[in-house]
Amino acid sequence: MVEVTAPRARPGLRRVEQIMGTAISLDLADDLPAATLHELAEETFDWLREVDARFSTYREESEVCRFDRGELPLAEASADLRAVLERCADLWGATDGFFTGEPWRIGIRHPWDPSATCLVLSGTDLAVATSGVYERGQHVLDPRRGAPAPGLRSVTVVGADLGVADAYATAAVAMGPSGIGWLDRLPDHLHAVVTDDARLLHSTRLPLAD
């Protein structure tokens, strides 16, 4: 007779929190008492919250934003912020100015020519997400009809949060042509759309590169 025993539950603790605009997952794989694991997890997330409060460019009250606005003198900044600024200055010199705070140039792929761009954006502290059908075909379905909504070849959304921008871009593709009007009404977001008949439409305030 063979005795079968149930597998032992995996020891440890798994915890997920939303910090820095994204989901951060912590997995402590150790056979420690539950109270100890929770204490370790809390210490870890406390540190992440501190980093977010100090360096987030999306929180007006963060230390780096206060410094950028001139409200916080360098002499009164934390040791961590001063260390980061010093390192950035070192890297600026080491790369002959190629590592800088100057605006990034973000190319949006041409939906018919993978070697070309249909437009180029310029900016700092922004999230850019593109959803389209030029690589995987009509894979984005209209959930109400259970079928693709043709009409939009590519949708790019610009905002402060990458996850939100990506969701909005995908939703607009699923809506088809009606998604253009919906994008126009989104607060605090800009967009660029390439239609199936090769028209390029975009927000008037879209940060286009010179």
MARZA-626037 format. One line per field, with one value per residue: residue in three letters; x, y, z negated of N, C-alpha, C in turn. Coordinates in steps of 0.1 Angstrom, whole numbers. Example, Ala and Ser with C-alpha at 12.3 -4.5 7.8 and 13.67 -1.06 7.14 Angstrom:
2
aa	c(Ala, Ser) .
nX	c(132, 128) .
nY	c(-57, -22) .
nZ	c(-78, -71) .
caX	c(123, 137) .
caY	c(-45, -11) .
caZ	c(-78, -71) .
cX	c(132, 129) .
cY	c(-33, 0) .
cZ	c(-78, -79) .
***
This chain:
210
aa	c(Met, Val, Glu, Val, Thr, Ala, Pro, Arg, Ala, Arg, Pro, Gly, Leu, Arg, Arg, Val, Glu, Gln, Ile, Met, Gly, Thr, Ala, Ile, Ser, Leu, Asp, Leu, Ala, Asp, Asp, Leu, Pro, Ala, Ala, Thr, Leu, His, Glu, Leu, Ala, Glu, Glu, Thr, Phe, Asp, Trp, Leu, Arg, Glu, Val, Asp, Ala, Arg, Phe, Ser, Thr, Tyr, Arg, Glu, Glu, Ser, Glu, Val, Cys, Arg, Phe, Asp, Arg, Gly, Glu, Leu, Pro, Leu, Ala, Glu, Ala, Ser, Ala, Asp, Leu, Arg, Ala, Val, Leu, Glu, Arg, Cys, Ala, Asp, Leu, Trp, Gly, Ala, Thr, Asp, Gly, Phe, Phe, Thr, Gly, Glu, Pro, Trp, Arg, Ile, Gly, Ile, Arg, His, Pro, Trp, Asp, Pro, Ser, Ala, Thr, Cys, Leu, Val, Leu, Ser, Gly, Thr, Asp, Leu, Ala, Val, Ala, Thr, Ser, Gly, Val, Tyr, Glu, Arg, Gly, Gln, His, Val, Leu, Asp, Pro, Arg, Arg, Gly, Ala, Pro, Ala, Pro, Gly, Leu, Arg, Ser, Val, Thr, Val, Val, Gly, Ala, Asp, Leu, Gly, Val, Ala, Asp, Ala, Tyr, Ala, Thr, Ala, Ala, Val, Ala, Met, Gly, Pro, Ser, Gly, Ile, Gly, Trp, Leu, Asp, Arg, Leu, Pro, Asp, His, Leu, His, Ala, Val, Val, Thr, Asp, Asp, Ala, Arg, Leu, Leu, His, Ser, Thr, Arg, Leu, Pro, Leu, Ala, Asp) .
nX	c(9, 6, 12, -2, 6, -6, 9, 32, 24, 38, 65, 68, 61, 40, 35, 19, 20, 9, 30, 50, 36, 32, 28, 43, 59, 66, 83, 89, 107, 110, 113, 103, 89, 55, 50, 76, 81, 62, 70, 95, 86, 71, 92, 106, 87, 82, 107, 106, 84, 95, 115, 98, 84, 105, 118, 99, 87, 61, 48, 39, 48, 71, 106, 124, 109, 103, 129, 134, 117, 129, 122, 135, 166, 198, 216, 199, 188, 183, 208, 207, 194, 213, 235, 225, 222, 249, 260, 247, 257, 284, 281, 271, 294, 312, 300, 302, 281, 259, 244, 218, 195, 181, 153, 139, 139, 113, 105, 77, 67, 63, 34, 33, 58, 85, 110, 109, 97, 65, 60, 78, 82, 89, 102, 101, 97, 74, 49, 47, 26, 19, -5, -14, -22, -4, 16, 6, -17, -54, -58, -70, -100, -133, -151, -178, -189, -173, -155, -129, -125, -122, -104, -86, -52, -30, -25, -14, -8, -2, 8, 9, 11, 23, 9, -18, -19, -13, -35, -55, -48, -50, -78, -89, -81, -97, -122, -124, -130, -146, -132, -115, -128, -134, -108, -102, -116, -104, -91, -61, -45, -28, -28, -20, -31, -32, -50, -67, -68, -45, -44, -30, -37, -37, -34, -36, -18, 2, 35, 56, 87, 112) .
nY	c(-12, 22, 52, 84, 117, 150, 178, 200, 233, 260, 277, 311, 345, 365, 396, 424, 458, 490, 513, 541, 544, 519, 483, 467, 437, 416, 388, 367, 340, 321, 301, 315, 328, 340, 366, 378, 377, 395, 418, 422, 426, 450, 468, 468, 479, 503, 516, 518, 535, 558, 564, 569, 592, 609, 611, 610, 622, 629, 637, 666, 674, 661, 657, 660, 674, 698, 708, 712, 732, 753, 757, 743, 747, 735, 730, 723, 700, 664, 639, 618, 629, 648, 632, 618, 639, 648, 625, 625, 648, 640, 619, 634, 648, 627, 615, 634, 652, 638, 623, 638, 662, 673, 673, 642, 624, 608, 583, 574, 545, 539, 527, 511, 508, 495, 505, 531, 563, 577, 600, 622, 626, 649, 655, 656, 636, 622, 597, 574, 555, 530, 514, 490, 475, 465, 446, 422, 419, 421, 420, 431, 432, 444, 445, 444, 434, 413, 411, 423, 459, 475, 502, 519, 521, 525, 537, 562, 573, 599, 606, 610, 586, 554, 529, 537, 552, 532, 515, 533, 536, 511, 506, 526, 516, 493, 505, 515, 539, 556, 559, 580, 605, 599, 599, 626, 637, 630, 639, 656, 640, 633, 626, 606, 594, 569, 561, 534, 542, 556, 582, 607, 618, 641, 654, 689, 700, 681, 671, 677, 669, 692) .
nZ	c(0, 9, -5, -1, -4, -9, 8, -8, -17, 0, -16, -28, -17, 4, 18, 32, 42, 52, 63, 73, 96, 107, 105, 79, 71, 44, 34, 8, 3, -21, -50, -74, -104, -101, -111, -110, -83, -73, -86, -73, -47, -50, -57, -33, -15, -27, -22, 6, 9, -3, 16, 38, 28, 27, 53, 73, 104, 109, 87, 72, 48, 43, 34, 55, 74, 61, 58, 86, 92, 78, 52, 32, 19, 30, 9, -12, -4, -5, -13, 5, 28, 35, 41, 64, 82, 84, 95, 120, 131, 133, 152, 174, 181, 187, 209, 228, 228, 239, 221, 206, 194, 214, 238, 248, 279, 294, 316, 336, 349, 384, 397, 420, 429, 415, 412, 410, 395, 386, 373, 350, 316, 290, 257, 221, 191, 198, 208, 234, 254, 279, 298, 322, 354, 372, 368, 356, 369, 370, 340, 319, 303, 305, 276, 274, 297, 302, 322, 345, 348, 377, 392, 378, 380, 363, 331, 309, 277, 254, 222, 186, 172, 180, 181, 181, 205, 223, 220, 229, 256, 267, 262, 279, 305, 305, 306, 331, 359, 343, 321, 324, 318, 292, 281, 284, 264, 240, 209, 201, 218, 249, 284, 314, 345, 370, 398, 415, 441, 445, 433, 412, 381, 354, 320, 315, 297, 295, 286, 310, 325, 337) .
caX	c(0, 13, 5, -1, 4, -7, 21, 33, 23, 51, 67, 71, 51, 40, 27, 19, 15, 10, 40, 57, 28, 32, 26, 56, 56, 76, 82, 99, 107, 118, 105, 104, 76, 47, 52, 89, 80, 54, 79, 105, 79, 68, 104, 109, 78, 85, 118, 101, 75, 104, 121, 88, 82, 117, 123, 88, 85, 47, 42, 43, 54, 83, 118, 130, 100, 105, 142, 133, 110, 136, 117, 144, 180, 207, 222, 189, 184, 188, 220, 204, 192, 226, 243, 220, 226, 263, 263, 242, 267, 296, 277, 270, 308, 318, 294, 303, 268, 248, 235, 214, 180, 175, 142, 141, 132, 107, 100, 66, 69, 54, 26, 35, 73, 91, 123, 106, 87, 55, 63, 88, 78, 100, 97, 107, 87, 61, 48, 42, 22, 13, -12, -17, -25, 6, 25, -1, -30, -65, -59, -77, -114, -144, -157, -193, -192, -165, -148, -121, -132, -113, -104, -74, -40, -21, -30, -4, -14, 8, 3, 18, 12, 24, -2, -31, -17, -14, -49, -63, -44, -57, -93, -92, -81, -109, -134, -124, -130, -153, -122, -108, -136, -132, -95, -102, -123, -97, -84, -46, -38, -27, -28, -18, -38, -30, -61, -64, -66, -32, -44, -24, -45, -31, -38, -28, -7, 12, 49, 63, 101, 115) .
caY	c(0, 34, 64, 96, 129, 163, 186, 210, 246, 267, 287, 325, 356, 372, 408, 434, 471, 500, 524, 546, 542, 505, 472, 461, 424, 411, 374, 363, 326, 317, 295, 323, 331, 349, 380, 382, 380, 407, 429, 424, 432, 464, 476, 470, 488, 516, 522, 521, 547, 569, 567, 576, 605, 618, 612, 610, 635, 630, 642, 680, 677, 653, 665, 664, 684, 710, 713, 716, 745, 763, 758, 736, 749, 723, 728, 717, 687, 652, 633, 609, 637, 654, 621, 616, 651, 647, 614, 629, 657, 632, 612, 644, 650, 614, 612, 646, 659, 630, 620, 651, 665, 678, 665, 629, 623, 594, 581, 566, 537, 540, 514, 503, 508, 493, 512, 546, 568, 586, 613, 621, 634, 655, 659, 649, 632, 618, 583, 573, 541, 528, 502, 490, 462, 463, 434, 410, 418, 426, 412, 439, 430, 452, 435, 444, 426, 401, 411, 435, 471, 481, 517, 525, 512, 528, 548, 566, 581, 605, 611, 609, 572, 545, 519, 543, 555, 519, 511, 542, 534, 498, 508, 534, 507, 485, 513, 519, 553, 564, 561, 593, 615, 596, 604, 641, 642, 626, 650, 654, 631, 637, 614, 606, 582, 566, 554, 524, 548, 563, 596, 609, 628, 642, 665, 701, 702, 670, 677, 672, 674, 701) .
caZ	c(0, 10, -12, 6, -13, -2, 9, -18, -12, 2, -26, -23, -16, 16, 16, 43, 39, 63, 59, 84, 108, 112, 95, 74, 65, 35, 31, -2, 3, -32, -60, -86, -110, -93, -116, -105, -68, -72, -90, -63, -36, -53, -56, -19, -8, -33, -14, 19, 7, -5, 29, 46, 23, 29, 67, 83, 112, 111, 75, 71, 35, 41, 32, 68, 81, 53, 62, 99, 92, 71, 39, 23, 22, 30, -4, -20, 2, -11, -8, 16, 40, 39, 47, 77, 90, 86, 105, 133, 136, 138, 165, 184, 185, 192, 222, 236, 229, 245, 210, 202, 191, 226, 243, 256, 292, 295, 329, 337, 361, 396, 397, 432, 432, 402, 412, 410, 385, 392, 367, 339, 305, 282, 244, 209, 181, 204, 212, 248, 257, 292, 301, 336, 360, 383, 366, 353, 376, 363, 328, 308, 305, 299, 267, 275, 309, 303, 335, 346, 354, 386, 393, 372, 381, 352, 321, 299, 266, 246, 209, 174, 167, 192, 180, 185, 219, 231, 220, 238, 270, 271, 263, 291, 316, 304, 310, 346, 362, 333, 310, 326, 311, 278, 277, 283, 251, 229, 202, 198, 227, 263, 293, 328, 351, 384, 402, 425, 454, 444, 428, 399, 373, 340, 312, 319, 287, 295, 286, 321, 326, 348) .
cX	c(9, 5, 8, -4, 2, 6, 21, 31, 36, 53, 70, 59, 52, 30, 29, 13, 17, 18, 47, 49, 28, 30, 39, 53, 68, 73, 93, 98, 115, 108, 106, 90, 68, 49, 65, 88, 72, 62, 89, 98, 76, 80, 108, 100, 79, 96, 114, 92, 84, 110, 111, 85, 93, 120, 112, 87, 70, 40, 48, 51, 67, 95, 124, 122, 102, 119, 141, 126, 117, 132, 126, 159, 188, 212, 212, 184, 189, 201, 218, 202, 205, 235, 239, 224, 241, 267, 258, 252, 280, 293, 276, 284, 314, 312, 294, 289, 256, 239, 231, 199, 173, 163, 146, 133, 126, 100, 88, 66, 58, 47, 27, 50, 80, 104, 121, 97, 77, 55, 72, 83, 91, 95, 105, 95, 74, 61, 41, 39, 15, 7, -16, -19, -15, 15, 17, -15, -41, -67, -67, -92, -123, -151, -172, -197, -184, -157, -140, -129, -122, -114, -92, -62, -31, -26, -19, -10, -2, 2, 13, 21, 12, 13, -15, -30, -18, -28, -58, -60, -51, -72, -97, -91, -93, -122, -135, -124, -137, -143, -115, -115, -134, -119, -95, -108, -115, -90, -69, -39, -39, -26, -24, -24, -34, -42, -58, -62, -55, -34, -38, -31, -39, -36, -29, -17, 3, 26, 57, 78, 103, 121) .
cY	c(12, 45, 76, 108, 141, 171, 197, 224, 253, 278, 301, 334, 362, 384, 418, 447, 480, 512, 528, 544, 529, 495, 466, 448, 420, 397, 370, 348, 321, 311, 302, 324, 341, 364, 386, 386, 393, 419, 433, 431, 446, 473, 478, 480, 502, 523, 526, 534, 559, 573, 574, 590, 615, 621, 612, 623, 637, 635, 656, 682, 669, 662, 669, 675, 698, 716, 719, 730, 756, 765, 752, 739, 736, 720, 722, 704, 675, 647, 625, 618, 644, 644, 618, 627, 651, 636, 618, 639, 650, 625, 622, 647, 639, 611, 624, 652, 650, 624, 633, 651, 671, 668, 653, 631, 609, 593, 571, 558, 539, 527, 506, 501, 507, 500, 527, 550, 577, 599, 611, 631, 639, 659, 652, 646, 629, 603, 582, 558, 541, 515, 502, 476, 458, 451, 421, 409, 424, 418, 419, 438, 440, 442, 434, 435, 413, 400, 423, 447, 477, 496, 524, 516, 513, 539, 550, 575, 586, 610, 610, 595, 562, 535, 525, 547, 543, 514, 519, 539, 521, 499, 516, 525, 498, 492, 516, 534, 561, 566, 575, 604, 612, 601, 619, 646, 637, 637, 646, 643, 636, 625, 616, 593, 581, 557, 543, 530, 558, 578, 597, 621, 628, 654, 677, 704, 691, 676, 671, 677, 683, 694) .
cZ	c(0, 4, -4, -3, -5, -3, -1, -11, -11, -9, -20, -23, -3, 14, 28, 39, 51, 58, 72, 97, 115, 101, 92, 66, 57, 32, 21, -3, -9, -43, -74, -92, -102, -98, -111, -91, -66, -75, -79, -50, -38, -52, -41, -12, -14, -25, -1, 19, 5, 8, 38, 42, 26, 44, 77, 91, 114, 98, 72, 58, 33, 40, 46, 76, 74, 57, 77, 100, 84, 57, 28, 27, 22, 16, -14, -15, -6, -5, 4, 29, 44, 46, 61, 86, 93, 96, 119, 139, 141, 151, 176, 190, 192, 206, 231, 239, 235, 234, 204, 198, 203, 231, 250, 269, 293, 308, 329, 350, 372, 397, 410, 436, 419, 401, 411, 398, 392, 385, 355, 328, 297, 268, 233, 200, 187, 207, 226, 251, 271, 293, 316, 341, 371, 380, 364, 360, 367, 350, 317, 312, 298, 289, 268, 287, 310, 315, 336, 352, 363, 387, 389, 373, 369, 344, 311, 289, 257, 233, 198, 170, 179, 192, 185, 200, 228, 232, 229, 253, 275, 272, 275, 304, 316, 308, 325, 347, 351, 321, 312, 317, 296, 273, 275, 270, 239, 222, 200, 207, 242, 272, 307, 334, 365, 388, 412, 439, 454, 441, 414, 392, 359, 333, 316, 310, 286, 296, 298, 321, 338, 359) .
***
